[in-house]
Amino acid sequence: MTESPNYPNYPESAAAGQPAAAAARPKTVEYAFWAFIASTVIGLIGGLLIFGNRDAITDALRNSNTQNGGGLTETQIDQAVNIAMITAVVISVIIAALYLLFAFKLRAGRNWARIVLTVLTALSLLSLLVGQSTIVGYFGVLAAVAGVVLSFMTPSNAYFAAARTIR
């Protein structure tokens, strides 16, 4: 290394060229992550439980059909029930995949994922309060609410702030 007469010769920093160290993930973020994973699994179970309600869905559609003039045949009613059940399962899987993506991003310190999960949890809670749900739905929302609360605790806030400064 040649010395320049205009600049003093400083030794290079050991961290030069190295990325900043990631902040240690607090237990509150870990617990929030697992709460969102639990909520996702519970939601998938709830989505699959629709198969146990096939007869009730079919009866409801038959009653509706009868009250509205009986325009559907039994075959059409069965097809409509099948389509409704498959659609419900596909939607459950898509929502679960998104929840998993957001949960992993939350665990990685992405504040936007924490905000998205908070909004989704608020919407789930609102739909529980407005509509009808099963005990499985209540447990799923309860797990998500626990995840939101844990993700906004003081150690979690510090973790997200530190993760923001590293990027």
C-alpha positions as CSV (number, residue, x, y, z in Angstrom):
1,M,0.0,0.0,0.0
2,T,1.4,3.3,-1.0
3,E,1.1,6.2,1.4
4,S,-0.3,9.4,0.2
5,P,1.3,12.6,1.5
6,N,-2.1,14.3,1.7
7,Y,-3.9,11.6,3.7
8,P,-2.9,9.9,7.0
9,N,-2.5,6.2,6.8
10,Y,-5.4,4.7,8.8
11,P,-5.7,0.9,9.1
12,E,-8.7,-0.5,7.4
13,S,-11.7,-1.4,9.5
14,A,-12.2,-5.1,10.2
15,A,-15.8,-4.6,9.2
16,A,-15.1,-2.8,5.9
17,G,-17.1,-4.4,3.1
18,Q,-19.0,-6.6,5.6
19,P,-22.7,-6.2,6.0
20,A,-24.0,-5.0,9.4
21,A,-24.8,-7.8,11.8
22,A,-28.5,-8.7,12.1
23,A,-30.2,-7.8,15.4
24,A,-30.9,-10.7,17.6
25,R,-34.5,-11.9,17.3
26,P,-36.4,-11.5,20.6
27,K,-38.6,-14.2,21.9
28,T,-41.7,-12.0,21.4
29,V,-41.1,-12.1,17.6
30,E,-40.5,-15.8,17.7
31,Y,-43.7,-16.4,19.7
32,A,-45.6,-14.0,17.3
33,F,-44.3,-16.0,14.4
34,W,-45.5,-19.3,15.9
35,A,-48.8,-17.8,16.8
36,F,-49.3,-16.8,13.2
37,I,-48.2,-20.3,12.1
38,A,-50.8,-21.8,14.5
39,S,-53.5,-19.4,13.2
40,T,-52.6,-20.6,9.6
41,V,-52.8,-24.3,10.5
42,I,-56.1,-23.7,12.3
43,G,-57.5,-21.8,9.3
44,L,-56.5,-24.7,7.0
45,I,-58.3,-27.2,9.3
46,G,-61.3,-24.9,9.3
47,G,-61.2,-24.8,5.5
48,L,-61.1,-28.6,5.3
49,L,-63.9,-29.0,7.8
50,I,-66.3,-27.8,5.1
51,F,-66.3,-31.3,3.8
52,G,-68.1,-32.3,7.0
53,N,-70.9,-29.8,6.2
54,R,-71.7,-31.1,2.7
55,D,-75.2,-32.3,3.7
56,A,-76.0,-29.0,5.4
57,I,-74.8,-27.0,2.4
58,T,-76.8,-29.2,0.0
59,D,-80.0,-28.9,2.2
60,A,-79.6,-25.1,2.4
61,L,-79.2,-24.8,-1.4
62,R,-82.2,-27.1,-2.0
63,N,-84.3,-25.0,0.4
64,S,-83.2,-21.8,-1.4
65,N,-84.0,-23.4,-4.7
66,T,-87.4,-24.4,-3.6
67,Q,-88.2,-21.0,-2.2
68,N,-87.1,-19.3,-5.5
69,G,-89.2,-21.4,-7.9
70,G,-87.1,-24.6,-8.2
71,G,-85.0,-23.7,-11.2
72,L,-82.2,-26.1,-10.4
73,T,-82.1,-29.9,-10.8
74,E,-80.6,-32.2,-8.2
75,T,-77.5,-32.6,-10.5
76,Q,-77.1,-28.9,-10.7
77,I,-77.4,-28.6,-6.9
78,D,-74.8,-31.3,-6.4
79,Q,-72.5,-29.5,-8.9
80,A,-73.0,-26.2,-7.2
81,V,-72.2,-27.7,-3.8
82,N,-69.0,-29.3,-5.2
83,I,-67.9,-26.0,-6.8
84,A,-68.6,-24.1,-3.5
85,M,-66.6,-26.7,-1.5
86,I,-63.6,-26.7,-3.9
87,T,-63.6,-22.9,-4.1
88,A,-63.6,-22.7,-0.3
89,V,-60.6,-25.1,0.0
90,V,-58.7,-23.3,-2.7
91,I,-59.3,-19.9,-1.0
92,S,-58.2,-21.4,2.3
93,V,-55.0,-22.7,0.8
94,I,-54.2,-19.3,-0.9
95,I,-54.8,-17.4,2.3
96,A,-52.7,-19.9,4.3
97,A,-49.8,-19.5,1.8
98,L,-50.0,-15.7,2.1
99,Y,-50.1,-15.9,5.9
100,L,-47.1,-18.1,5.9
101,L,-45.2,-15.7,3.6
102,F,-46.1,-12.8,5.9
103,A,-45.2,-14.7,9.0
104,F,-41.7,-15.6,7.7
105,K,-41.2,-12.0,6.6
106,L,-42.3,-10.8,10.1
107,R,-39.7,-13.2,11.6
108,A,-37.1,-11.7,9.3
109,G,-37.8,-8.2,10.7
110,R,-39.9,-6.8,7.9
111,N,-42.2,-4.1,9.4
112,W,-44.5,-4.1,6.4
113,A,-45.3,-7.8,7.1
114,R,-46.2,-6.9,10.7
115,I,-48.6,-4.3,9.4
116,V,-50.2,-6.6,6.8
117,L,-50.7,-9.3,9.4
118,T,-52.2,-6.8,11.7
119,V,-54.7,-5.6,9.0
120,L,-55.5,-9.2,8.1
121,T,-56.1,-10.1,11.8
122,A,-58.3,-7.1,12.2
123,L,-60.4,-8.1,9.2
124,S,-60.6,-11.7,10.5
125,L,-61.7,-10.4,13.9
126,L,-64.3,-8.1,12.2
127,S,-65.7,-11.0,10.2
128,L,-66.0,-13.1,13.3
129,L,-68.0,-10.4,15.0
130,V,-70.2,-9.7,12.1
131,G,-70.8,-13.2,10.7
132,Q,-71.1,-16.7,12.0
133,S,-68.1,-18.8,12.8
134,T,-67.2,-22.1,14.3
135,I,-65.1,-22.7,17.4
136,V,-62.2,-23.4,15.0
137,G,-62.5,-19.9,13.6
138,Y,-62.4,-18.4,17.1
139,F,-59.2,-20.3,18.0
140,G,-57.6,-19.2,14.7
141,V,-58.4,-15.5,15.3
142,L,-57.3,-15.8,18.9
143,A,-53.9,-17.1,17.8
144,A,-53.6,-14.3,15.3
145,V,-54.5,-11.7,17.9
146,A,-51.8,-13.1,20.2
147,G,-49.4,-12.8,17.3
148,V,-50.2,-9.2,16.7
149,V,-49.9,-8.3,20.4
150,L,-46.6,-10.1,20.6
151,S,-45.3,-8.4,17.5
152,F,-45.9,-4.9,18.9
153,M,-44.3,-5.5,22.3
154,T,-41.3,-3.4,23.3
155,P,-38.6,-6.0,22.4
156,S,-40.3,-6.6,19.0
157,N,-40.5,-2.9,18.3
158,A,-36.7,-2.6,19.0
159,Y,-36.1,-5.6,16.7
160,F,-38.0,-4.1,13.8
161,A,-36.3,-0.7,14.3
162,A,-32.9,-2.4,14.3
163,A,-33.7,-4.5,11.3
164,R,-34.8,-1.3,9.4
165,T,-31.5,0.4,10.1
166,I,-29.5,-2.6,8.9
167,R,-31.1,-2.6,5.5
